């Protein structure tokens, strides 16, 4: 017989412990809902235990209130709550993922994708009226599964709306990840969570634990990290520095602004920038496609021939369109580009009529001599359809040595034995 609490009277059977904070009297369990057999997470707040405080009950009531109003696939849904003899239990949707505090170390590119995903969640929270400020964003509260799906958890300190905090209020948050305005009970804004995210990303990139982030701060309270990350591009480091500016007025004003600034940035410096220039590949915010970097070679020609035989049994006829624009979110298509006027060209790929499954994608750019000048980092990308479609994008940064002429962009969509290629010719002017 195990020592787990018996919640069968409330309709749940505890399977195992997921985590605990004994000092605060909080334990999280994985459990099964008896009637539906679905897995859930149960947070047990043991207020009657030594060291716990019944006054915290109000905070959890507020958390429930906030969670009830949120509807986002990357925030575990509130399902149920009940009181026990020793305290209170809250039931949430279970996310089968590890926190960034316990998962394996991420690569710089993976860290960028995590940043994009968290910013999307913050964008959702900040677009609410009034906005929701999480106030405790740190590695322990960000979950990432093996498909790089990101979830934000623990809204116990969340606040609806910004503004001044009462001077008598207890400071809530985690040292090292709280921006100065939060530590000193000053005005909170949507930029407050950006500081916490920036500190989290710095921990991931340097490879230190949450408890060590304070060691990076100087006497003025500024996080000094650039000297620890010489392999990263100056542009990305500047973006990260702006995220953790002590003065919130010097940070990005919102998650949306930070996201738009991050998306085009290269993360890792290249040894030979004159060779292959990065094509950054990502997912437009309007479509919930999922992707991670995988080191997989492009399909061999023989595999393509074999695919034609098997495809006859399982039709694979996607409708793929490529749109060229000078801005990521622009709907104005262009077919000609001037080397003097434009530094970047964005390739937005829309694919429809797809069987719901997982795919690999690959982007390539060829110059007017037919030479491959850029590809998606030498990596294929993992993509998953939403319904019967997916939407992704790449970009190319023109350089002074590029020559005018007819250029070509090629996009490959591949799944096991199925493969489709689409190309777009565009004119590059002097």
N, C-alpha and C positions, 0 to 999 in steps of 0.2 A: 504494500500500500504506500502511495507516494504522500509527500507532505504538502502537496498543493491544496489550496482552499477548495471547498466544495461549493460550486455555484450551480449545481444541477437544479435547485429550486427556482433559479432565475432563468433556466433554459440553456446553460452553458456548461461544457465539460473542459476543464483545463488540461492542456497537453504538455506544456513545458513553460519554463520561465524565459522571457526574452531579455529582461534587464531589470535593474533595481537601483533605487536610491534609498538605502536603508535609513540614512540620517533624516531624510524628509518623509519617511514612511510611505514611499511610493514604489510599487512593484508592477511590472508589465508582464502579462502572460499571453501566450498563444493558446487559444481555446477553440472549440468547435461548437457552433450553434446546434443544439440537439435536434431541432425540428428540420432545419434546412441542410445540415451537414457542412455548411460553409465555415471557413476559417475566419476568426476574428481576433482582434487584439483587445485585451481587457486591462485597463489601468486601474489598479487598486490603490486607493489613497487611505492609508491606515492612520487616521487622525488620533485614534486612542493609544497608539504606540508612543513610547518615550521618544522625545525629540520632534514629534510631529505636532502640528498645530491645527486645531479645529477652525481657526479663523481663516485658514487657507481654503476652506470650502467655498467661500464666495468667489475666489479666483477661478475655481474649477467650474462653478456655475457660469461665470463669464465666458470661459473657454467653450462650454457647451453652446451658449448663446451664439457665439461667433461661428462655430463649426456648423450649426444648424443652417446658417445663412449662406454657407459656401458650397459651391458646386463646381469642382474642378477635379479632373481625373488624377492630378498630381498632389492632391491633398486628401488624406484618408477621411472618408465620410463618417460623420457621427451616426451611430446606429441605435444606441440604447444607454441607459444608466440605471443604477439601482443602489440602494443603501444596504449596508451590512452591519453586523453588530459592532465591528471595529472601525467602520468608516464608510467609504463611498466607492463605487466602481463605475467607470465609463467605458463603453464598448464602441470600438471603431473598426472600420474596414482594415483588414490585414494586408500589408504590403510585404511581399516576400523579397526583402532586400536588406542589405547591411548598411549601417550608417557610414559616413565617410571617416568617422573616427576609428572604425574597426576594419574597413575594407582594405584591399591591397592598394599600394601607392599608385596614383594615376599618372599617366604621361601628361606632358604639357598640352597636347592636343585634346586629350580626354578631359583635362581640367577646363579647357575653353568650352567644350560642349556641355559640361556640368554648369558652368557659369551661364551659358545661354539658356539652359533649361530652368535654372533658378530664377533668372531675370524674367523669363516668361511667366513664372508663377507669381513673382512680385508684381509684374505688370498687371496681372489679373486682380490681385489684391488692391493695388493702387488705383485701379480704374473703378473700384466700387465707390459708392457715395453714401456716407463718407468713406475714405480709404481705410484699409486695415493695415496696421503696422505690426509686424511680427514681434520685434524687440528681443528675440533670443535666437537669432540665426547663427549657427555654428556647425562644425562638422558632425556633432552628435545628432543634430536635428535635420540632417539631409540624408535621405536614403537613396542608394543607387543599386539597381539590380544588375545581373550579368548582361543585360541588353542595353545598359546605360539609360534606363528609364529612371527619372529622378522624381522624388517625392519630398515634400516639406512637411514636417510633423511638429508636434508640441506647440500648441497655441495658448499655453497656459499664461504667458505674459503678454499676449497680443493686446493691442489697443485699437479701438475704433476711432479714427480721426487723430490729427496731430495736435499741435498747440502746446501751451504751457502745462507742466505737470505740477500738481500741488506740492508746495514746499515740504509738507508733512508726509508726503508719500514715500514709501520705502523704494529704494532703487531696485529695479528688477532687470535681470539680464545676467550675462556672464562676463566677468572681467577679462579684458583683452579683446573682446568682440563688441563691447558696447562703445558707441561713439561718445565723445566728450559730452555732448548735449544730453545724452541719456544718463551718463554717470552723475551729472550734476543737476539732474531734474530740471533741465532747461527745455526750450522749445523742441518738440519732436516734429520731424517732417518725414516725407516718404524717402528722403535721402538718408535717413538714419539706418534703415535696413541695408542700404548699399555699402555703408562702412563695414557692417558685420559680414556681408558677403565678401568684400575685398579681403578682410582679415582671414576669412576661411580659405579663400583661394591661395593666399600667401602661405598658409600652413601646408596646404596640399602640394604646392610647387616646391617648397623647400624641404618638405618631408619631416615636419616636426609635429609633435602632439599639441592638442589645444592648450594644455597647461604651459607650454613653452612660448606662446606667442608674446608674452610680456617681455621676454628676453630680447626681442627685436626693437623695443621702444627706447628712444633716447630720453634725455632729461626733459625735453619739451613735450613728451607724450606722443611724438610722431613715430610711426612704424618705419624703420629703415630696413629695406629688404633687397634693393636693386643689386648690391654688391654680392648677394648670395645667389643671384640668378643670371650669370653672365651669358648663358646660352640663349636667353630669350631676346626678342627684338626690342629695341628702344621704344617703338610705338606701343607695344603691348605693355611694357613696364610703365610707361607714362599713363596708359589707361588705368592700370592697377593702382598707381600712385594717386590718381584723381579719385578713385573709389574710396581711399582711406584718408583723405584730407581731414585734419582735425576740425576745420571750420566747414560746416555743412554747406555754406554758400559757395565753397570752392569745389564741391563734388558735383557729379551729374545731378540734374534736378529731379530725375525720375528714373525708374527701371527702363522705361521705353527709350530714353535718351542714352542710357548706358548700353543698352542692347544694340541700338543702331550704330554706336561708336565701336563696339566690340566686333560685330559680325565680319567686317572686311579685313580685320587685322591678321597678319601673320603672327604666329606665336614663337616659333623657333627660328633662330638665325640660320641662314644657309651659308655653307662654306664657299659656294661658287654661284653668286647671284646671276652671272651672265649665262649660265647653262639653262636649267629648267626653272621657270618662275612659278611660284605657287598658284594653283587654282584652288581657292577656298570653296568648299562645298558645304551647304547647310540646308535647312528646312525653313520655308516661309511660315510665318506665324499663323497663317490662316488654315494650314493643313497640318494635322497631327501625325506627320511621318516621323519615324524613329531611325536614328542612324548612329553607328559607331565605326571607328577606323579599324580596318582589318588589313593585315599584310597578305594580300592574295594576288597572285599574278593574273593578268588578263587571260581569258579563256584561250586555249590553244585552238588552231584552225580545225583540228580533227574533232574536237568537242563540238564545234559549231555544226559540222557535217552530221555528226551523230544526233544532234538535237533535232534536225529536220525529220529524222525517222520517227522519233518518239513524239514530236509535237503533233503529228497527224492523229494520234490517239487522244491527246489533250490539247485542244485548240488554244493557241496563245497568240492573239492578234491585238496587242495594245495599240491605242491611238496616242501617239507621242507628238507633242508640239514643242518647239523651241522658240522662245521670244528673246530678242536682244534689246537691252535697255541701257541707259547710262546711269540709272539709279535703281537700287534693289526693288523698291516698291512701286516704281513707275509702271504705267500701263501703255506708255508711248513706245511703240516698236520702232527700231531703226535698223537699216541694212548697211549703212555706210558710216565709217568712223575716221576722224581726222587725228593723225598722230600729234598734231600741234594742240588740238583742243581737248582731247579726251585722254585721260590716263587709264581709265578702266572701262571694261565692257562686261556687263552682267548677262549670263545665259540662264534664263528661267525655263525649267523643263516641267511640262504638265503631261502626265500620263494617265489615261483613262482606259476603261474596258479591261481591267486587270483582274485575274483571279486573286482572291484574298490570300496572300502568302507573303513570304519574305524574299527579298531580292538583293542582288549586288549591283551597284552602279559604278560607272567609270567615266570620267570626263577627260577629253583631250583637245588641244588646240594646235593647229598646223599653220605655218606661215605661208606666204605666197610661193615659196619654193617647195612646199610640201613637207617641210621639215617639222617634226614634233618639237614645239617650243615650250609646251607646258602640259602637265597632267595633274590629276588630283593627288598630289603628294606622293605618287607611286603607290597609293593605297586604293583599294576598292572601298566602297561605302555600303554599309548595311542599311537597307531601307525596308519599311513595312507599310503596306497599303492601309489606307483608311477607307473602308468600304471597297470600292473597285478602282481607287485612284491614289496617286501619290504626286507630290509636288516638291521639287528640290531645285537647287540653283548652284551655279559656279560663277567665278569671275576671273578675268585675266587683266593684269596690269601691264600696259604698254611701256616699252623701254626705248631709250634713244637709239639703240641699234636696230630696232625693228624697221622693216622696209614695207612700203605700200604695195598693194596688189590684192588679189582675191585670197582671203584666208578661209579656213574651215574649222568649225567646231563639231566634234563628234561625241555623241552620248551613247553609252552601251548599257542596256538593262539585261541582267543575267540572273537566271535561277536554275540551278542544277543543269538540266539539259536544254533549257529554253534560253534563247538569246535574241534580242532585237537591237539593231543599231539605227540611229537617226543622225543625220548631219545637217549642218546649216552653213551655207556659204555667205560670207559677209565681206564687203569691200573696205579696205583700209586705204585712206587717202593720205597724201603727204602732209 
